[in-house]
Amino acid sequence: MAMLDATMPREAAALALFRRKRLIAMAVPAVILAYFVYIFFAFDLPGLADRARMDNAKILVADSYSYKTHVTRDNRNGGISIAIEGEAKGAYAPGTAPDWVRLTGEDAAIITLPRDHRVEIAGDVTRVIVPGYGEIVLQPTARGVDMDLPTPDVPEWINAASNRVMITTDAGRISMTRARTEVFRYSFGWELFWFTLDSPFHGKSLGELAGLALSSERVVPERSNAGAMVHDVWNNQMWRHKDVVWAIFETILMAFLGTMGAALVALPLAFMAARNFMSLGTVRFALRRLFDFVRGVDGLIWTIILSRAFGPGPLTGALAILITDTGGFGKMFSEALENVDEKQIEGVQSTGAKPLQRYRFGVIPQIMPILASQVLYYLESNTRSATVIGAITGGGIGLLLTQAIITQKDWEEVTYYIVLIVLMVMVMDTVSGALRRRLIKGDGSGH
Amino acid sequence: MADAITATGMTTQRVQDSYMQMVRRKRMYGGIVMALFVALMVSGFMLADSRNAGGFWSGIGNIFQFPSEVLAEAGEKIALLPGLMVKFLPSLIETINIAAASTLLGALAAIVLSLLSTRGLALWPAMIPVFRRLMDMMRAIPEIVIALVLIFIMGAGPVPAMIAIAIHTAGALGKLFSEVNENASLKPVEGLQSVGARWSQRMVLGVIPQVAPNYLSYGLLRFEINIRASAILGFVGSGGIGYDLKNAFSWGQGRYDEVAAIFLLLFGTIVFFDQLSGHYRNKLVGRV
């Protein structure tokens, strides 16, 4: 009987605990759900569906793996020009053309598009042959554009206004205004990635290039063939490999200088902020608050302040990382210092070592693995931060990326930069991860 | 006897010699590494300095110019500051909301991803490397890349930033969570399996209760980081307090009181959430 009495409250307590746990198990998902409902309306997600530009998404995806070539006829003065992406640096020399364009005269061309579509330009008259539909005849006039269709109705893939006609099919796009006729043909790949059209090596296969590189007959008189190839790739105006490599390097430089600089500044400060090395409470307190302040102000604000003083560039980014991380490192280092083993320091002291020697041989070896591992971890995360900071201050790959996105047309370059950024971060991750694993396994002595 | 003594003496001598040689070699390596490091730092600094628009030595004198301008203007209009802070409160809340929503979304995705990529717990053990690489990819893409691309599609607003930060968070937390999962006891899981629980039930009832405090602790730390990230993304064009800061900052003199108010708000928020998450993390880790 007495035993039963004793178990009763315990049972009640257990049941109460179960009830509470069950309530929490129900409440947590309910609270999260309620928060998401709030976010759904606070961020105006229903309105987002209207604002979202899916056509932009389509352009982005299509451009990331393909390029377009513009064939343009000047309707005022006559003459046909062909350029990749319509850019001057991708223009074909007069009289030359890709194999799907046949220049039939000064002012005439036959353009073959995929799926047997064909465009024939002869002076002012442009004929568009669409299989399964017929022949569309376009002609610029003084007022706008005249269009002759084989059917009475205008199909929905033709956008005709008085001053502009746009024909958009899977095969390509044709547009005519009074000023010019343009035919866009999409092709797969990143054109001119290695050699631009003005390079003698453009259009050569890998085997031909290898042969040329080995042959002693010079294509460009002033350089050996291999040298000329490297020169042409490096100075490629379309993809700007030189600038891109520099930008990547600048980004890594920012992260490296910032992280290492921060560690160097933070180490002596951390000694002064650690209880066992600094007896003055006020100094400790002041330094701790300084670390908190520097960390709290955050990289964004430091970047803004510093960019005013130093202007845009990698140094500004490096200094912003340096200042922000000094706070983080200072805090962590001083915590590590407070946990060191006093015995080793006493041992070094007993041999008559002066304070600086005590730190060097009694303390540093103990905290070195922790320190180095933290620094490496920061280095890898700062590679990412440097990309963002570069976008704000104007330096490194972050700047190139934002510039390419703002122009809203070179999406293949955006894709290229994104791939490079991801590769850069992954390489830094791998290197720092491997180094950290070696450090932690280490030789134990920590020297 | 005498032979033995000399022999021992010689061995000692040899040991000492080889030890000294080792010390010398170690010092030499240390010296070389040190010299390399110093050379890298100095040349790196000089290079960064030369590629910067303004030089380090000419800029160092101006470092306090901008803060003092801001402070001076804020000092003149100090009565306006509280009003300005109230004015920017909605954007601040948006920034915090971006951080909170993305941390939650990211953490939820990270839980699933980490469970799918932990040996012994995974639903499809053969797919473990796939999910690991997926998390590596998500971690490697800086938020700004996704945010900028999404801004192009969705227009400016908080959603691109939220998605961008959530993707990065899922990758970063997923890795940490799967490290936690590896230390979870498999006994509850086996027990549940023996009574016929499905995979999702085994995870929710057998694993999550064991690891929830650690998850929460990492999640709080991530929230702290994400507040900073969401402020920065705002500066690049996705709403919140960062966007207001950019506007006020590029306006220049005349709106420095707004800059000061935003600085204060941002600083206060970051410190507040740092302290809050630090407090709860200590409590959580203490309980474990």
Chai-1 contact restraints between the chains, C-beta under 6 A:
chainA,res_idxA,chainB,res_idxB,connection_type,confidence,min_distance_angstrom,max_distance_angstrom,comment,restraint_id
A,I39,B,A101,contact,1.0,0.0,6.0,A-B,restraint_1
A,F43,B,P158,contact,1.0,0.0,6.0,A-B,restraint_2
A,F43,B,V159,contact,1.0,0.0,6.0,A-B,restraint_3
A,L48,B,V159,contact,1.0,0.0,6.0,A-B,restraint_4
A,R51,B,G155,contact,1.0,0.0,6.0,A-B,restraint_5
A,A52,B,M154,contact,1.0,0.0,6.0,A-B,restraint_6
A,R53,B,I153,contact,1.0,0.0,6.0,A-B,restraint_7
A,N56,B,F152,contact,1.0,0.0,6.0,A-B,restraint_8
A,N56,B,I153,contact,1.0,0.0,6.0,A-B,restraint_9
A,A57,B,I153,contact,1.0,0.0,6.0,A-B,restraint_10
A,L253,B,G44,contact,1.0,0.0,6.0,A-B,restraint_11
A,L253,B,A48,contact,1.0,0.0,6.0,A-B,restraint_12
A,L257,B,G44,contact,1.0,0.0,6.0,A-B,restraint_13
A,L257,B,A48,contact,1.0,0.0,6.0,A-B,restraint_14
A,G296,B,F267,contact,1.0,0.0,6.0,A-B,restraint_15
A,G296,B,I270,contact,1.0,0.0,6.0,A-B,restraint_16
A,G296,B,V271,contact,1.0,0.0,6.0,A-B,restraint_17
A,V297,B,F267,contact,1.0,0.0,6.0,A-B,restraint_18
A,D298,B,R228,contact,1.0,0.0,6.0,A-B,restraint_19
A,D298,B,I270,contact,1.0,0.0,6.0,A-B,restraint_20
A,L300,B,A231,contact,1.0,0.0,6.0,A-B,restraint_21
A,L300,B,I232,contact,1.0,0.0,6.0,A-B,restraint_22
A,I301,B,F263,contact,1.0,0.0,6.0,A-B,restraint_23
A,I305,B,F66,contact,1.0,0.0,6.0,A-B,restraint_24
A,I305,B,P67,contact,1.0,0.0,6.0,A-B,restraint_25
A,R308,B,F66,contact,1.0,0.0,6.0,A-B,restraint_26
A,A309,B,G59,contact,1.0,0.0,6.0,A-B,restraint_27
A,A309,B,N62,contact,1.0,0.0,6.0,A-B,restraint_28
A,A309,B,I63,contact,1.0,0.0,6.0,A-B,restraint_29
A,F310,B,N52,contact,1.0,0.0,6.0,A-B,restraint_30
A,F310,B,G54,contact,1.0,0.0,6.0,A-B,restraint_31
A,F310,B,G59,contact,1.0,0.0,6.0,A-B,restraint_32
A,G311,B,A53,contact,1.0,0.0,6.0,A-B,restraint_33
A,G311,B,G54,contact,1.0,0.0,6.0,A-B,restraint_34
A,P312,B,A53,contact,1.0,0.0,6.0,A-B,restraint_35
A,G313,B,R51,contact,1.0,0.0,6.0,A-B,restraint_36
A,G313,B,N52,contact,1.0,0.0,6.0,A-B,restraint_37
A,G313,B,A53,contact,1.0,0.0,6.0,A-B,restraint_38
A,P314,B,A48,contact,1.0,0.0,6.0,A-B,restraint_39
A,P314,B,R51,contact,1.0,0.0,6.0,A-B,restraint_40
A,L315,B,A48,contact,1.0,0.0,6.0,A-B,restraint_41
A,L315,B,D49,contact,1.0,0.0,6.0,A-B,restraint_42
A,L315,B,N52,contact,1.0,0.0,6.0,A-B,restraint_43
A,L315,B,F56,contact,1.0,0.0,6.0,A-B,restraint_44
A,A318,B,A48,contact,1.0,0.0,6.0,A-B,restraint_45
A,R384,B,P142,contact,1.0,0.0,6.0,A-B,restraint_46
A,T387,B,P142,contact,1.0,0.0,6.0,A-B,restraint_47
A,V388,B,I144,contact,1.0,0.0,6.0,A-B,restraint_48
A,V388,B,I232,contact,1.0,0.0,6.0,A-B,restraint_49
A,A391,B,I144,contact,1.0,0.0,6.0,A-B,restraint_50
A,A391,B,V236,contact,1.0,0.0,6.0,A-B,restraint_51
A,I405,B,L148,contact,1.0,0.0,6.0,A-B,restraint_52
A,I418,B,V145,contact,1.0,0.0,6.0,A-B,restraint_53
A,V422,B,A140,contact,1.0,0.0,6.0,A-B,restraint_54
A,V422,B,I141,contact,1.0,0.0,6.0,A-B,restraint_55
A,V425,B,A140,contact,1.0,0.0,6.0,A-B,restraint_56
A,M426,B,A140,contact,1.0,0.0,6.0,A-B,restraint_57
